């Protein structure tokens, strides 16, 4: 149960100001079906986090407890550093003619593949129950994408996303450094 809440909070904080909720907002404006976009976003986030959890679970038996903590520290530091850069706008997927659900599901899956949230899921899965980590991360990421879909592009972009993104990045860096120093037995 320990992985569920951290994964949820990490996903929630890392998705604000990232590209997937912006794409959900863009697609919601285009198709005028926010509920469809939210269901597709949930499926896309679940698939990506399940992959990250499976890889983390496969790696877990080969790692010592210190290495698992160090992996989590690296994920947090990486997430903090990448969070300090403003992401470029996602493609609007204008040429995709798959319909609202398929465009959102495939577009969000591809866009989120390998982003910070999945790296956090991977690291947490190596430390604890991988499926709880995937579930928590999926819930957190889906909530942020749902807010984006309901608000639409203009109202989503009007939020203080850069401030939230930078604050989360600094939090990730501080916690990552603390965990890393603990894993190296320097604290």
N, C-alpha and C positions, 0 to 999 in steps of 0.2 A: 504494500500500500504506500510505501515511502516514495515511490517514483511517480505516482499519479499527480500529486499536488505540485511538486517542483516542475514536472513536465508541463503541466497546465499553465503555471505562472510564467515559465520561460517562454512558452509559445505565445501567450497573451502579450507579454512585453516585447518580444522580438518581432511579432507580426505588425504591430502598430508602426506605421511609417514605412513598411516594406511594400513590395510590389503586389503580392497576391490580393490583399484587400482592395487595392486601387483597381486592379483588373476586375475584381468582382463588382466594384462600383460602376466601372465603365460598361461591363456587360449587362448589368442591371438596367442602366439607362438605355442601352441599345434595345434590349429585348422586352423591357417593361414587365419582367416576371422575376422579382427579387426572390421569391420562395424557390423557384426552380434553380436559380443561381446558387442559393445557399445550400440546397441539397447536393448539387454538383460539386460545390466547394468542399462540403463535408466528405464526399466520396474521394475527391482528389487528395485532400489532406490525409485522410485515413490510409489511402494506398501508399503515399510517400512515407508516412510515418511507420507503417507496417514494414516497409522495406528497410528503413533505418533501424527499427527494432530487431528485425531478424538478423541483420548484419552485426549489430551490437551483441545480441545473444550468442551468435556464433563465435564471436571474438572473446567473450567473457571468460570461458574456461582457461584460456591461455594467459590471462593477466593476473598478476598479484594484486592484493588490495591497494597497495601504493600506486601501482600502474593504473588501476581503475580510477583512483582519485586524480592522478595526474592527467588522465584522458579527459575527465570532466573539467579540470582546470584549463586545459588547452582549449576545449570547446567553448568555455565561457570567455576566455581571453580572445579567442578568434571571433566569437560573436560580438564582443565589445568593440574590438578594432574595426570589424566590418560595419558595425552599427554607426560608426562615426562618419561614414561616407553616405552621402545622399544617393539613393539608388536611382538609376535612370528609369525613365517611364517605361512601362511594359508596352509591348505591341498591342494595338487595339484589336487585333485579329479580324480586321475588316474583310479579308478574303476568305475566312473560314465560313463555309456554308453548311454547317452541321446541325444547326438549330441551337437553341438556348442551352439545353442541358449538356449536349456533347461538346459544344464549343467551350463552355465553362469548365466542364470536368477535365477535358484534355488540356486546355490552355492553362488552367491553374495547376494541374499536375506537373506539366512541363516547366512552368515558371518557378514553382516552389521546389523542384527537384534539386537537392544539394544545398539548399539555403540553410541559414542558421538554425531554424527550428528543427530540421531533420538532423543536423549535427548534434544538437542538444539531446534529441531522442536517442540517437546512436550512443552517445556517452552515458546517458542515464540507463539505457538498456544493458550496457556492459556492467553497470554497478548493481542493478536491482531487477525487478520483474519487467521484462521487455514489453509485455502487452499492456501493463498499466502505464508505462512510459508513453507508448504509442497512443493509448486512449486519452491520457491527459493532454498530450501535445495536439492531438486531433481536436479535442474539445476547445482548447484555447485558441488555436488557429481558426477554427470554424466560427467561433464567436466574433472574432475580429473581422473576418470576411463577411459575416452576416451584417454587422454594423455598416461596413462599407457598402454592401448591396442595398440595404435599406436607405442609407443616406444619399447614395448616388455620388457621381464623381465630384461635382462642384461642392457639395456640402461636406464630403469626406476630405477633400483637399483643403477646405477652409479650417479644419482642425489644426491645433498646434503640433503637427506630426513630427516636425524636426526637433522640437523641444523634448517631446516624449521619447523619441528615438535616441537622442543624445543622453538623456537621463538614464534610460535603460542600458545604453552602451557603457556608461560609467559604472553603473551598478554591476554589470556583468564583469567588467575589468577588475573591479575591487574584489568581488567574491572569487573570481578565478585566480587572482594572485594569492589571496588568502588560502584557498584550497590547495593551490600548487605548492606554496611554502609548507603547508601542513603535510602534504604528500612526501615532500623532500625532507621532512622532519627539521625544518628550519624555524618553525614557530612552536 
